[in-house]
Amino acid sequence: MSQERLYIDKEISWLAFNERVLQEAADKRNPLIERVRFLGIYSNNLDEFYKVRFADVKRRILINEERGSRSGSSHARHLIKKNPI
């Protein structure tokens, strides 16, 4: 196995975690107040992601920095994967 495959992309991992938070918010077995708290966490995480991580990837694309990440994928591919909107 190549070294590149040993790395987990931190941005993709962040989004996967945030998806799990949203699933908790949708779980009707959780009390309503907890579901509202999960929605707040989800919203804050997503705001931070777009302000910091997404903006950094976009900046790298704009300055044509194409060296990619440790996971081996290019920043352009990251941007496409990360843009759920």
Backbone atoms as SQL, in Angstrom:
CREATE TABLE atoms (id INTEGER PRIMARY KEY, chain TEXT, resi INTEGER, resn TEXT, atom TEXT, x REAL, y REAL, z REAL);
INSERT INTO atoms VALUES
  (1, 'A', 1, 'MET', 'N', 0.849, -1.175, 0.000),
  (2, 'A', 1, 'MET', 'CA', 0.000, 0.000, 0.000),
  (3, 'A', 1, 'MET', 'C', 0.896, 1.240, 0.000),
  (4, 'A', 2, 'SER', 'N', 0.553, 2.217, -0.820),
  (5, 'A', 2, 'SER', 'CA', 1.361, 3.433, -0.899),
  (6, 'A', 2, 'SER', 'C', 1.138, 4.295, 0.341),
  (7, 'A', 3, 'GLN', 'N', 2.121, 5.145, 0.621),
  (8, 'A', 3, 'GLN', 'CA', 2.036, 6.038, 1.775),
  (9, 'A', 3, 'GLN', 'C', 0.842, 6.984, 1.658),
  (10, 'A', 4, 'GLU', 'N', 0.523, 7.414, 0.443),
  (11, 'A', 4, 'GLU', 'CA', -0.570, 8.366, 0.249),
  (12, 'A', 4, 'GLU', 'C', -1.900, 7.822, 0.754),
  (13, 'A', 5, 'ARG', 'N', -2.113, 6.537, 0.641),
  (14, 'A', 5, 'ARG', 'CA', -3.389, 5.950, 1.051),
  (15, 'A', 5, 'ARG', 'C', -3.514, 5.814, 2.568),
  (16, 'A', 6, 'LEU', 'N', -2.433, 6.045, 3.293),
  (17, 'A', 6, 'LEU', 'CA', -2.478, 5.943, 4.743),
  (18, 'A', 6, 'LEU', 'C', -3.085, 7.178, 5.398),
  (19, 'A', 7, 'TYR', 'N', -3.218, 8.255, 4.653),
  (20, 'A', 7, 'TYR', 'CA', -3.730, 9.503, 5.205),
  (21, 'A', 7, 'TYR', 'C', -5.231, 9.622, 4.978),
  (22, 'A', 8, 'ILE', 'N', -5.914, 10.100, 5.991),
  (23, 'A', 8, 'ILE', 'CA', -7.344, 10.383, 5.873),
  (24, 'A', 8, 'ILE', 'C', -7.483, 11.882, 5.677),
  (25, 'A', 9, 'ASP', 'N', -8.199, 12.263, 4.675),
  (26, 'A', 9, 'ASP', 'CA', -8.385, 13.679, 4.385),
  (27, 'A', 9, 'ASP', 'C', -9.152, 14.333, 5.528),
  (28, 'A', 10, 'LYS', 'N', -8.549, 15.340, 6.158),
  (29, 'A', 10, 'LYS', 'CA', -9.174, 15.929, 7.348),
  (30, 'A', 10, 'LYS', 'C', -10.438, 16.704, 7.019),
  (31, 'A', 11, 'GLU', 'N', -10.511, 17.305, 5.836),
  (32, 'A', 11, 'GLU', 'CA', -11.725, 18.034, 5.480),
  (33, 'A', 11, 'GLU', 'C', -12.888, 17.080, 5.234),
  (34, 'A', 12, 'ILE', 'N', -12.616, 15.980, 4.532),
  (35, 'A', 12, 'ILE', 'CA', -13.669, 14.989, 4.284),
  (36, 'A', 12, 'ILE', 'C', -14.104, 14.365, 5.612),
  (37, 'A', 13, 'SER', 'N', -13.143, 14.106, 6.496),
  (38, 'A', 13, 'SER', 'CA', -13.452, 13.565, 7.814),
  (39, 'A', 13, 'SER', 'C', -14.320, 14.539, 8.610),
  (40, 'A', 14, 'TRP', 'N', -14.003, 15.833, 8.524),
  (41, 'A', 14, 'TRP', 'CA', -14.768, 16.867, 9.225),
  (42, 'A', 14, 'TRP', 'C', -16.224, 16.848, 8.740),
  (43, 'A', 15, 'LEU', 'N', -16.415, 16.771, 7.425),
  (44, 'A', 15, 'LEU', 'CA', -17.774, 16.755, 6.881),
  (45, 'A', 15, 'LEU', 'C', -18.518, 15.484, 7.274),
  (46, 'A', 16, 'ALA', 'N', -17.808, 14.359, 7.317),
  (47, 'A', 16, 'ALA', 'CA', -18.439, 13.102, 7.723),
  (48, 'A', 16, 'ALA', 'C', -18.898, 13.185, 9.181),
  (49, 'A', 17, 'PHE', 'N', -18.051, 13.776, 10.034),
  (50, 'A', 17, 'PHE', 'CA', -18.440, 13.965, 11.434),
  (51, 'A', 17, 'PHE', 'C', -19.677, 14.856, 11.521),
  (52, 'A', 18, 'ASN', 'N', -19.676, 15.930, 10.763),
  (53, 'A', 18, 'ASN', 'CA', -20.806, 16.855, 10.814),
  (54, 'A', 18, 'ASN', 'C', -22.088, 16.191, 10.316),
  (55, 'A', 19, 'GLU', 'N', -21.950, 15.280, 9.379),
  (56, 'A', 19, 'GLU', 'CA', -23.121, 14.533, 8.910),
  (57, 'A', 19, 'GLU', 'C', -23.686, 13.667, 10.038),
  (58, 'A', 20, 'ARG', 'N', -22.798, 13.075, 10.838),
  (59, 'A', 20, 'ARG', 'CA', -23.260, 12.271, 11.972),
  (60, 'A', 20, 'ARG', 'C', -23.970, 13.145, 13.016),
  (61, 'A', 21, 'VAL', 'N', -23.477, 14.366, 13.202),
  (62, 'A', 21, 'VAL', 'CA', -24.141, 15.298, 14.125),
  (63, 'A', 21, 'VAL', 'C', -25.556, 15.597, 13.622),
  (64, 'A', 22, 'LEU', 'N', -25.693, 15.818, 12.327),
  (65, 'A', 22, 'LEU', 'CA', -27.012, 16.088, 11.749),
  (66, 'A', 22, 'LEU', 'C', -27.940, 14.878, 11.895),
  (67, 'A', 23, 'GLN', 'N', -27.394, 13.686, 11.771),
  (68, 'A', 23, 'GLN', 'CA', -28.201, 12.478, 11.966),
  (69, 'A', 23, 'GLN', 'C', -28.734, 12.396, 13.395),
  (70, 'A', 24, 'GLU', 'N', -27.911, 12.802, 14.355),
  (71, 'A', 24, 'GLU', 'CA', -28.372, 12.829, 15.751),
  (72, 'A', 24, 'GLU', 'C', -29.504, 13.840, 15.921),
  (73, 'A', 25, 'ALA', 'N', -29.399, 14.961, 15.228),
  (74, 'A', 25, 'ALA', 'CA', -30.456, 15.975, 15.314),
  (75, 'A', 25, 'ALA', 'C', -31.766, 15.460, 14.722),
  (76, 'A', 26, 'ALA', 'N', -31.676, 14.583, 13.760),
  (77, 'A', 26, 'ALA', 'CA', -32.873, 14.050, 13.113),
  (78, 'A', 26, 'ALA', 'C', -33.450, 12.834, 13.844),
  (79, 'A', 27, 'ASP', 'N', -32.705, 12.292, 14.790),
  (80, 'A', 27, 'ASP', 'CA', -33.124, 11.082, 15.505),
  (81, 'A', 27, 'ASP', 'C', -34.210, 11.424, 16.530),
  (82, 'A', 28, 'LYS', 'N', -35.407, 10.966, 16.278),
  (83, 'A', 28, 'LYS', 'CA', -36.545, 11.285, 17.144),
  (84, 'A', 28, 'LYS', 'C', -36.456, 10.611, 18.510),
  (85, 'A', 29, 'ARG', 'N', -35.506, 9.708, 18.677),
  (86, 'A', 29, 'ARG', 'CA', -35.317, 9.093, 19.999),
  (87, 'A', 29, 'ARG', 'C', -34.633, 10.057, 20.965),
  (88, 'A', 30, 'ASN', 'N', -33.950, 11.068, 20.433),
  (89, 'A', 30, 'ASN', 'CA', -33.304, 12.076, 21.277),
  (90, 'A', 30, 'ASN', 'C', -34.339, 13.101, 21.726),
  (91, 'A', 31, 'PRO', 'N', -34.217, 13.592, 22.963),
  (92, 'A', 31, 'PRO', 'CA', -35.139, 14.645, 23.423),
  (93, 'A', 31, 'PRO', 'C', -35.031, 15.880, 22.523),
  (94, 'A', 32, 'LEU', 'N', -36.115, 16.604, 22.425),
  (95, 'A', 32, 'LEU', 'CA', -36.169, 17.764, 21.534),
  (96, 'A', 32, 'LEU', 'C', -35.052, 18.768, 21.819),
  (97, 'A', 33, 'ILE', 'N', -34.784, 19.054, 23.084),
  (98, 'A', 33, 'ILE', 'CA', -33.747, 20.034, 23.416),
  (99, 'A', 33, 'ILE', 'C', -32.372, 19.564, 22.924),
  (100, 'A', 34, 'GLU', 'N', -32.110, 18.259, 23.009),
  (101, 'A', 34, 'GLU', 'CA', -30.837, 17.720, 22.516),
  (102, 'A', 34, 'GLU', 'C', -30.763, 17.822, 20.997),
  (103, 'A', 35, 'ARG', 'N', -31.882, 17.592, 20.337),
  (104, 'A', 35, 'ARG', 'CA', -31.907, 17.698, 18.880),
  (105, 'A', 35, 'ARG', 'C', -31.613, 19.125, 18.441),
  (106, 'A', 36, 'VAL', 'N', -32.163, 20.099, 19.171),
  (107, 'A', 36, 'VAL', 'CA', -31.898, 21.509, 18.866),
  (108, 'A', 36, 'VAL', 'C', -30.424, 21.821, 19.089),
  (109, 'A', 37, 'ARG', 'N', -29.847, 21.288, 20.160),
  (110, 'A', 37, 'ARG', 'CA', -28.412, 21.495, 20.419),
  (111, 'A', 37, 'ARG', 'C', -27.566, 20.911, 19.293),
  (112, 'A', 38, 'PHE', 'N', -27.926, 19.714, 18.834),
  (113, 'A', 38, 'PHE', 'CA', -27.191, 19.109, 17.718),
  (114, 'A', 38, 'PHE', 'C', -27.271, 19.986, 16.470),
  (115, 'A', 39, 'LEU', 'N', -28.434, 20.585, 16.234),
  (116, 'A', 39, 'LEU', 'CA', -28.559, 21.486, 15.083),
  (117, 'A', 39, 'LEU', 'C', -27.648, 22.700, 15.225),
  (118, 'A', 40, 'GLY', 'N', -27.520, 23.216, 16.434),
  (119, 'A', 40, 'GLY', 'CA', -26.612, 24.335, 16.678),
  (120, 'A', 40, 'GLY', 'C', -25.164, 23.954, 16.429),
  (121, 'A', 41, 'ILE', 'N', -24.777, 22.770, 16.892),
  (122, 'A', 41, 'ILE', 'CA', -23.412, 22.278, 16.668),
  (123, 'A', 41, 'ILE', 'C', -23.168, 22.102, 15.177),
  (124, 'A', 42, 'TYR', 'N', -24.132, 21.492, 14.494),
  (125, 'A', 42, 'TYR', 'CA', -24.013, 21.279, 13.051),
  (126, 'A', 42, 'TYR', 'C', -23.823, 22.606, 12.317),
  (127, 'A', 43, 'SER', 'N', -24.639, 23.581, 12.660),
  (128, 'A', 43, 'SER', 'CA', -24.576, 24.886, 12.007),
  (129, 'A', 43, 'SER', 'C', -23.233, 25.569, 12.249),
  (130, 'A', 44, 'ASN', 'N', -22.771, 25.572, 13.492),
  (131, 'A', 44, 'ASN', 'CA', -21.474, 26.181, 13.806),
  (132, 'A', 44, 'ASN', 'C', -20.332, 25.484, 13.081),
  (133, 'A', 45, 'ASN', 'N', -20.370, 24.151, 13.053),
  (134, 'A', 45, 'ASN', 'CA', -19.319, 23.397, 12.360),
  (135, 'A', 45, 'ASN', 'C', -19.293, 23.730, 10.871),
  (136, 'A', 46, 'LEU', 'N', -20.471, 23.798, 10.267),
  (137, 'A', 46, 'LEU', 'CA', -20.538, 24.081, 8.838),
  (138, 'A', 46, 'LEU', 'C', -20.068, 25.501, 8.534),
  (139, 'A', 47, 'ASP', 'N', -20.444, 26.451, 9.371),
  (140, 'A', 47, 'ASP', 'CA', -19.963, 27.831, 9.199),
  (141, 'A', 47, 'ASP', 'C', -18.446, 27.884, 9.260),
  (142, 'A', 48, 'GLU', 'N', -17.879, 27.245, 10.270),
  (143, 'A', 48, 'GLU', 'CA', -16.420, 27.253, 10.417),
  (144, 'A', 48, 'GLU', 'C', -15.745, 26.561, 9.238),
  (145, 'A', 49, 'PHE', 'N', -16.335, 25.462, 8.784),
  (146, 'A', 49, 'PHE', 'CA', -15.763, 24.735, 7.656),
  (147, 'A', 49, 'PHE', 'C', -15.664, 25.640, 6.432),
  (148, 'A', 50, 'TYR', 'N', -16.745, 26.334, 6.113),
  (149, 'A', 50, 'TYR', 'CA', -16.730, 27.182, 4.919),
  (150, 'A', 50, 'TYR', 'C', -15.870, 28.417, 5.092),
  (151, 'A', 51, 'LYS', 'N', -15.796, 28.953, 6.291),
  (152, 'A', 51, 'LYS', 'CA', -14.962, 30.134, 6.515),
  (153, 'A', 51, 'LYS', 'C', -13.477, 29.799, 6.467),
  (154, 'A', 52, 'VAL', 'N', -13.105, 28.622, 6.930),
  (155, 'A', 52, 'VAL', 'CA', -11.689, 28.280, 7.064),
  (156, 'A', 52, 'VAL', 'C', -11.243, 27.275, 6.010),
  (157, 'A', 53, 'ARG', 'N', -11.766, 26.073, 6.062),
  (158, 'A', 53, 'ARG', 'CA', -11.278, 24.982, 5.203),
  (159, 'A', 53, 'ARG', 'C', -11.604, 25.204, 3.727),
  (160, 'A', 54, 'PHE', 'N', -12.868, 25.474, 3.441),
  (161, 'A', 54, 'PHE', 'CA', -13.300, 25.650, 2.059),
  (162, 'A', 54, 'PHE', 'C', -12.609, 26.854, 1.432),
  (163, 'A', 55, 'ALA', 'N', -12.500, 27.922, 2.205),
  (164, 'A', 55, 'ALA', 'CA', -11.835, 29.130, 1.700),
  (165, 'A', 55, 'ALA', 'C', -10.372, 28.861, 1.385),
  (166, 'A', 56, 'ASP', 'N', -9.704, 28.048, 2.204),
  (167, 'A', 56, 'ASP', 'CA', -8.297, 27.728, 1.959),
  (168, 'A', 56, 'ASP', 'C', -8.126, 26.913, 0.677),
  (169, 'A', 57, 'VAL', 'N', -8.983, 25.940, 0.475),
  (170, 'A', 57, 'VAL', 'CA', -8.902, 25.133, -0.750),
  (171, 'A', 57, 'VAL', 'C', -9.163, 26.010, -1.968),
  (172, 'A', 58, 'LYS', 'N', -10.158, 26.869, -1.880),
  (173, 'A', 58, 'LYS', 'CA', -10.478, 27.765, -2.994),
  (174, 'A', 58, 'LYS', 'C', -9.301, 28.698, -3.290),
  (175, 'A', 59, 'ARG', 'N', -8.669, 29.223, -2.229),
  (176, 'A', 59, 'ARG', 'CA', -7.508, 30.105, -2.397),
  (177, 'A', 59, 'ARG', 'C', -6.375, 29.371, -3.106),
  (178, 'A', 60, 'ARG', 'N', -6.137, 28.128, -2.727),
  (179, 'A', 60, 'ARG', 'CA', -5.061, 27.350, -3.360),
  (180, 'A', 60, 'ARG', 'C', -5.336, 27.123, -4.847),
  (181, 'A', 61, 'ILE', 'N', -6.595, 26.912, -5.171),
  (182, 'A', 61, 'ILE', 'CA', -6.945, 26.736, -6.584),
  (183, 'A', 61, 'ILE', 'C', -6.716, 28.044, -7.335),
  (184, 'A', 62, 'LEU', 'N', -7.130, 29.152, -6.745),
  (185, 'A', 62, 'LEU', 'CA', -6.998, 30.452, -7.409),
  (186, 'A', 62, 'LEU', 'C', -5.544, 30.846, -7.643),
  (187, 'A', 63, 'ILE', 'N', -4.645, 30.464, -6.742),
  (188, 'A', 63, 'ILE', 'CA', -3.229, 30.787, -6.954),
  (189, 'A', 63, 'ILE', 'C', -2.518, 29.666, -7.701),
  (190, 'A', 64, 'ASN', 'N', -3.306, 28.700, -8.163),
  (191, 'A', 64, 'ASN', 'CA', -2.805, 27.612, -9.001),
  (192, 'A', 64, 'ASN', 'C', -1.790, 26.740, -8.269),
  (193, 'A', 65, 'GLU', 'N', -2.024, 26.506, -7.011),
  (194, 'A', 65, 'GLU', 'CA', -1.175, 25.615, -6.228),
  (195, 'A', 65, 'GLU', 'C', -1.732, 24.211, -6.377),
  (196, 'A', 66, 'GLU', 'N', -1.138, 23.418, -7.219),
  (197, 'A', 66, 'GLU', 'CA', -1.695, 22.113, -7.567),
  (198, 'A', 66, 'GLU', 'C', -0.923, 20.943, -6.980),
  (199, 'A', 67, 'ARG', 'N', -0.257, 21.132, -5.883),
  (200, 'A', 67, 'ARG', 'CA', 0.512, 20.006, -5.364),
  (201, 'A', 67, 'ARG', 'C', -0.352, 18.964, -4.676),
  (202, 'A', 68, 'GLY', 'N', -1.590, 19.305, -4.354),
  (203, 'A', 68, 'GLY', 'CA', -2.489, 18.329, -3.757),
  (204, 'A', 68, 'GLY', 'C', -2.267, 18.156, -2.270),
  (205, 'A', 69, 'SER', 'N', -2.912, 17.158, -1.711),
  (206, 'A', 69, 'SER', 'CA', -2.827, 16.908, -0.277),
  (207, 'A', 69, 'SER', 'C', -2.088, 15.603, -0.025),
  (208, 'A', 70, 'ARG', 'N', -1.876, 15.292, 1.233),
  (209, 'A', 70, 'ARG', 'CA', -1.180, 14.053, 1.576),
  (210, 'A', 70, 'ARG', 'C', -1.976, 12.823, 1.165),
  (211, 'A', 71, 'SER', 'N', -3.275, 12.962, 1.044),
  (212, 'A', 71, 'SER', 'CA', -4.084, 11.821, 0.637),
  (213, 'A', 71, 'SER', 'C', -3.965, 11.562, -0.855),
  (214, 'A', 72, 'GLY', 'N', -3.294, 12.466, -1.564),
  (215, 'A', 72, 'GLY', 'CA', -3.015, 12.241, -2.974),
  (216, 'A', 72, 'GLY', 'C', -3.989, 12.873, -3.934),
  (217, 'A', 73, 'SER', 'N', -5.019, 13.530, -3.451),
  (218, 'A', 73, 'SER', 'CA', -5.966, 14.130, -4.385),
  (219, 'A', 73, 'SER', 'C', -5.702, 15.620, -4.523),
  (220, 'A', 74, 'SER', 'N', -6.078, 16.161, -5.655),
  (221, 'A', 74, 'SER', 'CA', -5.817, 17.575, -5.923),
  (222, 'A', 74, 'SER', 'C', -6.819, 18.456, -5.185),
  (223, 'A', 75, 'HIS', 'N', -6.472, 19.710, -5.030),
  (224, 'A', 75, 'HIS', 'CA', -7.359, 20.653, -4.353),
  (225, 'A', 75, 'HIS', 'C', -8.662, 20.838, -5.123),
  (226, 'A', 76, 'ALA', 'N', -8.605, 20.785, -6.433),
  (227, 'A', 76, 'ALA', 'CA', -9.829, 20.927, -7.225),
  (228, 'A', 76, 'ALA', 'C', -10.799, 19.797, -6.906),
  (229, 'A', 77, 'ARG', 'N', -10.279, 18.578, -6.795),
  (230, 'A', 77, 'ARG', 'CA', -11.144, 17.452, -6.446),
  (231, 'A', 77, 'ARG', 'C', -11.708, 17.619, -5.038),
  (232, 'A', 78, 'HIS', 'N', -10.884, 18.135, -4.121),
  (233, 'A', 78, 'HIS', 'CA', -11.363, 18.409, -2.763),
  (234, 'A', 78, 'HIS', 'C', -12.534, 19.378, -2.814),
  (235, 'A', 79, 'LEU', 'N', -12.387, 20.438, -3.576),
  (236, 'A', 79, 'LEU', 'CA', -13.416, 21.467, -3.652),
  (237, 'A', 79, 'LEU', 'C', -14.725, 20.877, -4.157),
  (238, 'A', 80, 'ILE', 'N', -14.644, 20.035, -5.156),
  (239, 'A', 80, 'ILE', 'CA', -15.847, 19.408, -5.709),
  (240, 'A', 80, 'ILE', 'C', -16.475, 18.466, -4.686),
  (241, 'A', 81, 'LYS', 'N', -15.652, 17.651, -4.014),
  (242, 'A', 81, 'LYS', 'CA', -16.171, 16.708, -3.022),
  (243, 'A', 81, 'LYS', 'C', -16.818, 17.422, -1.848),
  (244, 'A', 82, 'LYS', 'N', -16.249, 18.559, -1.455),
  (245, 'A', 82, 'LYS', 'CA', -16.666, 19.237, -0.235),
  (246, 'A', 82, 'LYS', 'C', -17.834, 20.174, -0.423),
  (247, 'A', 83, 'ASN', 'N', -18.206, 20.455, -1.644),
  (248, 'A', 83, 'ASN', 'CA', -19.234, 21.457, -1.867),
  (249, 'A', 83, 'ASN', 'C', -20.606, 20.801, -1.958),
  (250, 'A', 84, 'PRO', 'N', -21.263, 20.571, -0.807),
  (251, 'A', 84, 'PRO', 'CA', -22.558, 19.902, -0.835),
  (252, 'A', 84, 'PRO', 'C', -23.690, 20.788, -1.324),
  (253, 'A', 85, 'ILE', 'N', -23.444, 22.078, -1.457),
  (254, 'A', 85, 'ILE', 'CA', -24.501, 23.009, -1.869),
  (255, 'A', 85, 'ILE', 'C', -24.573, 23.075, -3.382);
